[in-house]
Amino acid sequence: MPDAPATPTTEPGDHLQRGLSNRHIQLIAIGGAIGTGLFLGSGRTISLAGPSVLLVYAVIGFMLFFVMRAMGEMLLSNLRYKSFRDMAADILGPWAGFLTGWTYWFCWIVTGIADVVAVSGYVAFWAPDLPRWLPALGLVLLLLALNLVAVRLFGEMEFWFAIVKIVAIVALIAVGVVMIASGFRGADGATASLAHLWDDGGFFPHGFTGFLAGFQIAIFAFVGIELVGTTAAETRDPERTLPRAINAIPVRVLLFYLGALVVIMAVTPWRSIDPAESPFVAMFALAGLPAAAGVINLVVLTSAASSANSGIFSTSRMLYGLAEDKEAPAGFGLLSARHVPARGLLFSCACLLPGVALLYAGRSVIEAFTLVTTVATLLFIVVWTVILASYLVYRRRSPELHAASSFRMPGGRVMCWVVLAFFAAMVVVLALEPETRVALLVMPVWFGALGVAWYFLRHRVTAAHAAARVADGDAAPGDETEHERVGAAH
């Protein structure tokens, strides 16, 4: 059914426009919940954790659902919040908005570089003689051009990108169910059966260590799940659409992650799954689909392009918000005639171009891909942690808003601490393996640079926040909140 005509919720002028409908938000949420890591990384995750990989994905999805519910309650408590960056700045203080905005920007730049590298490799499947930098550059220019048109076009792109991913997973599950029901026998003589989930070494064949190792890759599959939190200023009827998108996350994790992985491991014994190959390709190949490799290659290419598209959108909106609060150059706060932050889009796309340079790194591209995705995972954990910290302060400082909320976070403060403990455990797990430990050494460089920048900007930023509160009628001239004083001190 076509969307109803937009009802303007902002005055004409220099404002982001609410051009994203319920249809767009629902599919953006689905696309964010189905990461490239599911298509690419699930083979290796299965080899590390065995059937317990199902519990790995279930635990991550369960924990991140509470992050999303906390974010949703706070965003809806104040519809002036354009994203969770504004939320963190208002609740924790200007320093938190500065850290969250620039870290989230860097999250998607790092992820986008990985996606650009990956897309080039996927195109080489069909055109091996094509210069590898050409599709990478072409993708950046294409997404830039489309995002410059209007936010609605971004929503349309994500809608169709997500549809491709959904169709691929649903088709895999349907084919797998038929193979299991018919007792399909593979080339190795194994018969498709749900018993493969427990009859080869048990559910935890590599013990607890193998189970923990599965988290290292699986958590990257969920990055971007919070993307709907960057669309708050451009969403029609956010009180209705945001809760619907967030509440559907558990069902999507059950269907798209656990459903697909159960079918894959039931058809092919987990020890027979090649960690260097997409299990999705192997499944369709087993089913006798001649074009299996080409079809799945197209799906994974689409998934990577979708991730890059999300990154370009979200980073430009973060730069727009940062510029409004004097935390980034003022030019990033200017909107084009189509009400999109064009300068932020151009800057973010320019920062993706180092991904093109990575294509000349030869065999080290895979190592670079692993490094940047692990860095991105750690950065996203920082952002998710800030969201939960904001919720704890919000509950303490604004109990009346929580009491009046129609979208309260289940479990409240207790679940916040549970999820924060989980994130701390994930950082420890990432430190266990040499491949992912390197990324931990990169993190102090980024946060050190942010600390230096905040030292020089803190007084200007704090004054801008105080002035904005006066303009919004939340404070009298000369008033200064506790978190603004803390922000200036930091």
C-alpha positions as CSV (number, residue, x, y, z in Angstrom):
1,M,0.0,0.0,0.0
2,P,1.5,3.4,-0.9
3,D,2.4,5.7,1.9
4,A,0.0,8.4,2.9
5,P,1.1,11.9,2.0
6,A,3.6,13.4,4.4
7,T,2.3,15.6,7.1
8,P,4.9,18.3,7.7
9,T,6.1,18.4,11.3
10,T,8.7,21.1,10.9
11,E,8.4,24.6,9.6
12,P,9.7,25.2,6.2
13,G,13.3,26.4,6.2
14,D,16.6,25.1,7.5
15,H,15.4,22.0,9.2
16,L,15.6,18.3,8.5
17,Q,12.3,17.1,7.0
18,R,10.3,14.1,8.2
19,G,10.3,12.2,4.9
20,L,10.7,8.7,6.3
21,S,7.4,6.8,6.5
22,N,6.6,3.7,8.6
23,R,7.4,1.5,5.7
24,H,10.9,3.0,5.4
25,I,11.6,2.8,9.2
26,Q,10.5,-0.8,9.5
27,L,12.8,-1.9,6.6
28,I,15.7,0.3,7.9
29,A,15.3,-1.5,11.2
30,I,15.3,-4.9,9.5
31,G,18.3,-3.9,7.4
32,G,20.2,-2.7,10.5
33,A,19.4,-6.0,12.2
34,I,20.7,-8.1,9.3
35,G,24.3,-7.3,9.0
36,T,26.9,-8.3,6.3
37,G,28.5,-10.4,9.1
38,L,25.6,-12.9,8.9
39,F,26.2,-13.6,5.2
40,L,30.0,-13.5,5.4
41,G,31.0,-14.3,8.9
42,S,28.6,-17.1,9.9
43,G,30.7,-19.8,8.4
44,R,33.7,-19.0,10.6
45,T,31.5,-18.4,13.6
46,I,30.0,-21.9,13.2
47,S,33.5,-23.4,12.9
48,L,34.5,-21.8,16.2
49,A,31.4,-22.4,18.3
50,G,29.6,-25.3,16.6
51,P,25.8,-25.4,17.1
52,S,26.2,-23.2,20.2
53,V,26.5,-20.4,17.6
54,L,22.7,-20.3,17.9
55,L,23.0,-19.2,21.6
56,V,25.7,-16.7,20.6
57,Y,23.4,-14.9,18.2
58,A,20.4,-15.2,20.6
59,V,22.4,-13.7,23.5
60,I,23.6,-10.7,21.4
61,G,20.2,-10.1,20.0
62,F,18.6,-10.3,23.5
63,M,21.1,-7.8,25.0
64,L,20.9,-5.3,22.1
65,F,17.1,-5.3,22.3
66,F,17.3,-3.6,25.7
67,V,19.7,-1.1,24.3
68,M,17.1,-0.3,21.6
69,R,14.3,-0.1,24.2
70,A,16.3,2.3,26.4
71,M,17.1,4.5,23.3
72,G,13.4,4.4,22.2
73,E,12.1,5.5,25.6
74,M,14.5,8.4,25.8
75,L,14.0,9.6,22.2
76,L,10.2,9.6,22.6
77,S,10.5,11.4,26.0
78,N,11.6,14.5,24.0
79,L,10.7,14.8,20.3
80,R,13.3,17.6,20.0
81,Y,16.0,15.0,20.0
82,K,17.2,14.5,16.4
83,S,19.2,11.4,17.3
84,F,20.7,9.6,20.3
85,R,23.6,12.0,20.1
86,D,21.3,14.9,21.2
87,M,19.9,12.6,23.9
88,A,23.3,11.9,25.3
89,A,24.3,15.6,25.2
90,D,21.2,16.6,27.0
91,I,21.2,13.9,29.7
92,L,24.9,13.3,30.3
93,G,26.3,16.6,29.2
94,P,27.9,18.3,26.1
95,W,31.0,16.1,26.5
96,A,28.9,13.0,25.9
97,G,27.3,14.4,22.8
98,F,30.7,15.3,21.5
99,L,32.1,11.8,22.2
100,T,29.1,10.0,20.9
101,G,28.6,12.1,17.7
102,W,32.2,11.9,16.6
103,T,32.6,8.2,17.6
104,Y,29.5,7.2,15.8
105,W,30.7,9.1,12.8
106,F,34.0,7.2,12.9
107,C,32.1,3.9,13.5
108,W,30.4,4.2,10.1
109,I,33.5,5.6,8.3
110,V,35.4,2.5,9.4
111,T,32.6,0.2,8.5
112,G,32.0,2.0,5.2
113,I,35.7,1.5,4.3
114,A,35.3,-2.2,4.9
115,D,32.1,-2.2,2.8
116,V,33.8,-0.4,-0.1
117,V,36.6,-2.9,-0.1
118,A,34.1,-5.8,0.1
119,V,32.0,-4.5,-2.8
120,S,35.0,-4.3,-5.0
121,G,35.8,-8.0,-4.3
122,Y,32.2,-9.0,-5.0
123,V,32.2,-7.2,-8.4
124,A,35.4,-9.0,-9.3
125,F,33.3,-12.3,-9.2
126,W,31.7,-11.2,-12.5
127,A,34.4,-8.9,-13.9
128,P,37.8,-10.2,-12.7
129,D,39.7,-8.0,-15.2
130,L,38.0,-4.7,-14.0
131,P,40.3,-2.5,-12.1
132,R,39.4,-3.1,-8.4
133,W,39.3,0.6,-7.5
134,L,36.7,1.4,-10.2
135,P,33.6,-0.3,-8.5
136,A,34.7,1.0,-5.1
137,L,34.8,4.6,-6.4
138,G,31.6,4.1,-8.4
139,L,29.8,2.9,-5.3
140,V,30.8,6.0,-3.3
141,L,29.8,8.4,-6.1
142,L,26.5,6.6,-6.7
143,L,25.5,6.6,-3.0
144,L,26.6,10.3,-2.7
145,A,24.4,11.3,-5.7
146,L,21.4,9.4,-4.4
147,N,21.7,10.7,-0.8
148,L,22.0,14.3,-2.1
149,V,18.5,14.1,-3.6
150,A,16.2,13.7,-0.6
151,V,15.9,11.7,2.6
152,R,13.0,9.8,1.1
153,L,15.3,8.4,-1.6
154,F,17.6,7.1,1.2
155,G,14.5,5.4,2.7
156,E,13.6,3.9,-0.7
157,M,17.1,2.5,-1.2
158,E,17.2,0.9,2.3
159,F,13.7,-0.5,1.7
160,W,14.8,-2.4,-1.4
161,F,18.2,-3.3,0.0
162,A,16.5,-4.9,3.0
163,I,13.9,-6.6,0.7
164,V,16.8,-8.4,-1.1
165,K,18.3,-9.6,2.1
166,I,14.9,-10.8,3.5
167,V,14.1,-12.7,0.3
168,A,17.5,-14.4,0.3
169,I,17.1,-15.6,3.9
170,V,13.5,-16.6,3.6
171,A,14.4,-18.6,0.4
172,L,17.2,-20.3,2.2
173,I,15.0,-21.3,5.1
174,A,12.3,-22.6,2.7
175,V,14.8,-24.6,0.7
176,G,16.4,-26.0,3.8
177,V,13.0,-27.1,5.3
178,V,12.2,-29.0,2.1
179,M,15.7,-30.7,2.2
180,I,15.2,-31.7,5.9
181,A,11.7,-33.0,5.4
182,S,12.8,-35.0,2.3
183,G,15.8,-36.5,4.1
184,F,18.3,-35.0,1.6
185,R,21.6,-36.8,1.4
186,G,24.7,-34.7,0.7
187,A,27.9,-35.7,-1.2
188,D,29.5,-36.7,2.1
189,G,26.7,-39.1,2.8
190,A,25.2,-37.1,5.6
191,T,21.4,-37.0,5.7
192,A,19.8,-33.6,6.5
193,S,18.5,-33.8,10.0
194,L,17.9,-31.6,13.1
195,A,20.0,-34.1,15.0
196,H,23.1,-32.6,13.6
197,L,22.6,-29.8,16.2
198,W,23.6,-32.1,19.0
199,D,24.9,-35.5,17.8
200,D,28.5,-34.4,16.8
201,G,30.2,-33.4,20.0
202,G,27.1,-32.0,21.6
203,F,25.7,-28.4,21.5
204,F,29.1,-27.0,22.8
205,P,31.6,-29.2,20.9
206,H,34.5,-26.8,21.6
207,G,33.5,-26.1,25.2
208,F,33.0,-22.7,26.8
209,T,36.1,-21.3,25.1
210,G,34.7,-22.1,21.6
211,F,31.4,-20.6,22.6
212,L,33.1,-17.3,23.7
213,A,35.2,-17.3,20.5
214,G,31.9,-17.2,18.5
215,F,31.1,-13.7,19.9
216,Q,34.1,-12.1,18.3
217,I,32.6,-12.3,14.8
218,A,28.9,-12.6,15.6
219,I,28.7,-9.2,17.3
220,F,29.8,-7.4,14.2
221,A,26.7,-8.8,12.4
222,F,24.6,-6.6,14.6
223,V,26.3,-3.3,14.1
224,G,23.8,-0.8,12.7
225,I,20.9,-2.1,14.7
226,E,20.7,1.3,16.4
227,L,20.4,3.1,13.0
228,V,16.7,3.9,13.6
229,G,18.0,6.2,16.4
230,T,19.6,8.5,13.8
231,T,16.3,8.9,11.9
232,A,14.3,10.4,14.7
233,A,14.3,13.9,13.2
234,E,13.2,12.7,9.8
235,T,10.5,10.1,10.8
236,R,6.8,10.8,10.4
237,D,4.8,9.9,13.4
238,P,7.8,8.7,15.5
239,E,5.5,7.8,18.5
240,R,4.1,5.0,16.4
241,T,6.8,4.0,14.0
242,L,9.8,3.8,16.4
243,P,8.2,1.5,18.9
244,R,7.0,-0.8,16.1
245,A,10.4,-1.0,14.6
246,I,12.2,-1.7,18.0
247,N,9.6,-4.2,19.3
248,A,10.0,-6.3,16.2
249,I,13.7,-6.9,16.7
250,P,13.4,-10.2,18.7
251,V,11.2,-11.7,16.0
252,R,13.7,-10.7,13.3
253,V,16.6,-12.2,15.2
254,L,14.7,-15.5,15.7
255,L,13.7,-15.7,12.0
256,F,16.6,-14.2,10.1
257,Y,19.5,-15.3,12.4
258,L,18.5,-18.4,14.3
259,G,16.1,-19.7,11.6
260,A,18.7,-19.5,8.9
261,L,21.5,-21.0,11.0
262,V,19.4,-23.9,12.2
263,V,18.5,-24.8,8.6
264,I,22.2,-24.5,7.5
265,M,23.5,-26.8,10.3
266,A,20.7,-29.3,9.9
267,V,21.4,-29.7,6.2
268,T,25.2,-29.7,6.5
269,P,26.9,-31.1,9.6
270,W,28.6,-28.1,11.3
271,R,32.1,-29.7,10.9
272,S,31.6,-29.8,7.1
273,I,30.9,-26.1,6.8
274,D,33.9,-24.3,5.3
275,P,34.8,-21.3,7.5
276,A,36.3,-19.5,4.5
277,E,33.1,-19.8,2.4
278,S,29.6,-18.3,2.9
279,P,27.3,-21.1,4.2
280,F,24.5,-19.5,2.2
281,V,26.3,-20.2,-1.1
282,A,26.9,-23.8,0.0
283,M,23.3,-24.3,0.9
284,F,22.0,-23.2,-2.5
285,A,24.7,-25.2,-4.3
286,L,23.7,-28.3,-2.4
287,A,20.1,-27.7,-3.5
288,G,21.2,-27.8,-7.1
289,L,20.6,-24.2,-7.9
290,P,23.1,-23.6,-10.8
291,A,23.4,-19.9,-10.2
292,A,23.8,-20.2,-6.4
293,A,27.2,-18.5,-6.3
294,G,26.1,-15.6,-8.5
295,V,22.8,-15.1,-6.6
296,I,24.3,-15.1,-3.2
297,N,27.2,-12.9,-4.4
298,L,24.6,-10.4,-5.5
299,V,22.8,-10.6,-2.1
300,V,26.1,-10.0,-0.2
301,L,27.0,-7.2,-2.5
302,T,23.7,-5.6,-1.9
303,S,24.1,-6.1,1.9
304,A,27.5,-4.3,1.8
305,A,26.1,-1.5,-0.4
306,S,23.2,-1.2,2.1
307,S,25.7,-0.9,5.0
308,A,27.7,1.8,3.1
309,N,24.5,3.6,2.3
310,S,23.5,3.6,6.0
311,G,26.9,4.9,6.9
312,I,26.7,7.8,4.5
313,F,23.3,8.8,5.8
314,S,24.0,8.5,9.5
315,T,27.4,10.2,9.4
316,S,26.1,13.2,7.6
317,R,23.3,13.5,10.2
318,M,25.8,13.2,13.0
319,L,27.9,16.0,11.5
320,Y,24.8,18.1,11.1
321,G,24.0,17.8,14.8
322,L,27.6,18.3,15.8
323,A,27.8,21.5,13.7
324,E,24.5,22.8,15.3
325,D,26.1,22.4,18.7
326,K,29.4,24.1,17.7
327,E,31.2,20.7,17.9
328,A,32.1,20.6,14.2
329,P,32.7,23.2,11.5
330,A,29.7,25.4,10.9
331,G,29.5,24.4,7.2
332,F,28.3,20.9,8.2
333,G,25.2,22.5,9.7
334,L,24.0,23.9,6.4
335,L,21.2,22.2,4.5
336,S,20.8,22.1,0.7
337,A,17.6,23.2,-1.0
338,R,16.3,19.7,-0.6
339,H,16.9,19.8,3.2
340,V,19.8,17.4,3.3
341,P,23.2,18.1,4.9
342,A,25.1,18.1,1.6
343,R,28.5,19.2,3.0
344,G,28.4,16.5,5.6
345,L,27.6,14.0,2.9
346,L,30.5,15.2,0.7
347,F,32.9,15.0,3.7
348,S,31.9,11.5,4.8
349,C,32.1,10.2,1.2
350,A,35.6,11.7,0.9
351,C,36.6,9.9,4.1
352,L,35.5,6.6,2.5
353,L,38.0,7.0,-0.4
354,P,40.9,5.5,1.7
355,G,39.0,2.3,1.2
356,V,39.9,2.6,-2.5
357,A,43.5,2.8,-1.6
358,L,43.3,-0.4,0.5
359,L,42.5,-2.2,-2.7
360,Y,46.2,-1.9,-3.7
361,A,47.3,-3.7,-0.5
362,G,47.2,-7.1,-2.2
363,R,46.9,-10.1,0.1
364,S,46.7,-7.8,3.2
365,V,43.2,-6.6,2.2
366,I,41.6,-9.4,4.2
367,E,43.7,-8.6,7.2
368,A,42.8,-4.9,6.9
369,F,39.1,-5.9,6.6
370,T,39.3,-7.9,9.8
371,L,41.0,-5.0,11.6
372,V,38.6,-2.3,10.5
373,T,35.5,-4.5,11.3
374,T,36.9,-5.2,14.8
375,V,37.6,-1.5,15.4
376,A,34.1,-0.8,14.3
377,T,32.7,-3.4,16.7
378,L,34.5,-1.8,19.6
379,L,33.4,1.7,18.7
380,F,29.8,0.5,18.4
381,I,30.1,-1.0,21.9
382,V,31.2,2.4,23.2
383,V,28.1,4.0,21.5
384,W,25.7,1.4,22.9
385,T,27.3,1.9,26.4
386,V,26.7,5.7,26.2
387,I,23.0,5.0,25.4
388,L,22.7,2.8,28.5
389,A,24.6,5.3,30.7
390,S,22.2,8.0,29.4
391,Y,19.2,5.9,30.4
392,L,20.5,5.4,34.0
393,V,20.9,9.1,34.4
394,Y,17.6,9.8,32.7
395,R,15.8,7.5,35.2
396,R,17.5,9.2,38.2
397,R,17.0,12.8,36.9
398,S,13.6,12.5,35.2
399,P,11.4,9.9,37.0
400,E,8.3,11.8,35.9
401,L,9.1,11.3,32.2
402,H,9.7,7.6,32.8
403,A,6.3,7.4,34.7
404,A,4.5,9.1,31.8
405,S,6.2,7.1,29.1
406,S,4.1,4.7,27.0
407,F,7.2,2.9,25.8
408,R,9.1,2.0,29.0
409,M,12.2,-0.1,28.8
410,P,11.5,-3.6,30.3
411,G,13.7,-4.4,33.2
412,G,14.8,-0.8,33.7
413,R,17.9,-0.1,35.5
414,V,18.6,-3.8,36.4
415,M,18.8,-4.8,32.7
416,C,21.0,-1.7,32.0
417,W,23.6,-3.1,34.4
418,V,23.2,-6.6,33.0
419,V,23.9,-5.4,29.4
420,L,26.8,-3.2,30.5
421,A,28.4,-6.2,32.2
422,F,27.9,-8.1,28.9
423,F,29.7,-5.4,26.9
424,A,32.6,-5.5,29.4
425,A,32.8,-9.2,28.9
426,M,32.8,-8.8,25.1
427,V,35.8,-6.4,25.3
428,V,37.7,-9.1,27.3
429,V,36.7,-11.7,24.7
430,L,38.0,-9.5,21.9
431,A,41.3,-9.2,23.7
432,L,41.8,-12.9,23.7
433,E,42.6,-13.4,20.0
434,P,45.6,-11.8,18.3
435,E,43.5,-10.8,15.3
436,T,41.1,-8.8,17.3
437,R,43.5,-7.6,20.1
438,V,45.2,-5.3,17.6
439,A,42.0,-3.2,17.3
440,L,42.1,-2.6,21.1
441,L,45.5,-1.0,20.7
442,V,44.0,1.4,18.1
443,M,41.2,2.6,20.4
444,P,43.3,4.8,22.7
445,V,44.6,6.8,19.7
446,W,41.0,7.8,18.7
447,F,39.8,8.6,22.2
448,G,43.1,10.5,22.9
449,A,42.5,12.7,19.8
450,L,38.9,13.3,21.0
451,G,40.1,14.2,24.4
452,V,42.5,16.8,23.0
453,A,39.8,18.3,20.7
454,W,37.4,18.5,23.6
455,Y,40.0,20.3,25.8
456,F,40.1,23.2,23.3
457,L,36.3,23.2,22.4
458,R,34.7,22.6,25.8
459,H,34.0,26.2,26.7
460,R,32.5,27.1,23.3
461,V,30.4,23.9,23.2
462,T,29.1,24.3,26.8
463,A,28.1,27.9,26.1
464,A,26.3,26.8,22.9
465,H,24.3,24.1,24.8
466,A,23.3,26.6,27.5
467,A,22.2,29.1,24.8
468,A,20.1,26.4,23.1
469,R,18.4,25.5,26.4
470,V,17.5,29.2,26.9
471,A,16.2,29.4,23.3
472,D,14.1,26.3,23.9
473,G,12.6,27.7,27.1
474,D,14.2,25.0,29.3
475,A,16.3,27.5,31.3
476,A,16.6,31.1,32.1
477,P,19.5,33.2,30.9
478,G,22.6,32.6,33.1
479,D,21.3,29.3,34.3
480,E,23.7,26.4,34.1
481,T,22.9,22.8,34.7
482,E,25.1,20.4,36.7
483,H,26.1,18.4,33.5
484,E,27.0,21.6,31.7
485,R,29.3,22.6,34.6
486,V,30.8,19.1,34.5
487,G,31.2,19.3,30.7
488,A,33.1,22.6,31.0
489,A,35.3,21.2,33.7
490,H,36.2,18.2,31.6
